[in-house]
């Protein structure tokens, strides 16, 4: 997206903004962090929302303001006559991130007696979001997925970047957080794995890494490469001949795979 005056966005500014938004979205539900944003940075409060999975961008605010518009309004109000200075814009984003990190400390380094992921998910209240988001972030720290935007969509359901929606669970003993299913439309595919192995199988490096798109594994090449990639993705999603996907009657929302000709059924997606 071009900025006012036709100038292309500054890459360092984009990265600084995205880092601040990743943290702000992860803190959504924390009363202190939300009060800080509303009091000090109300222009961008609407940016701390889940993504529209159809467009990969934050949902439009109730008054029709887009995240891009809210961002520019924030820069204009905070920087005034320096609002188009990329260096000043980067500095402002970094200042915001530094302030947000203070509210994140209790989730990044929880003390004895802090709310566990299991307790937060069981309660399903607003605090579930920051507890689980930070646990998911901790699970990918140091990997190529570090910096991924993770947002709570609703109780127990989270977005990992712009294309993946997952259901999460925490074990009572050990409080281990697991992805127990991912959505393909409204269909939940059962899995049971920590977030990093899940992303290694289903995701790709964040956009900040080497110019990759968030889950495409690299920048798209023009022309026929797009069609080839789309065809490969379609083939990957198709089941091998003879296999069908069915929903459990005893556990609605849980799906399995069956090959009636061979008399086989299994929860894992069949391979060729």
Buried (B, 14 or more C-beta within 10 A) or exposed (E): EEBEEEEEEBEEBBBBBBBBBBBBBBBBBBEEBBEBBEEEBEBBBBBBBBBEBEEEBBBBBEEEBBBEBBBBBBBBEBBEEBBBBBEBBBBBBBEBBEBBEEBBEBBEEBEEEEBBBBBBBBEEEBBBBBBBBBBBBBBBEEBBBBBBBBBBBEBBBBBBBBBBBBBBBBEEEEEBBBBBBBBEEEEBBBBEBBBBEBBBEBBBBBBBBEEBBBBBEEEEEEEEEEEEBEEEEEEEEEBEEEBEBEEEEEEEEBBBBBBEEEEEEEEEBBEE
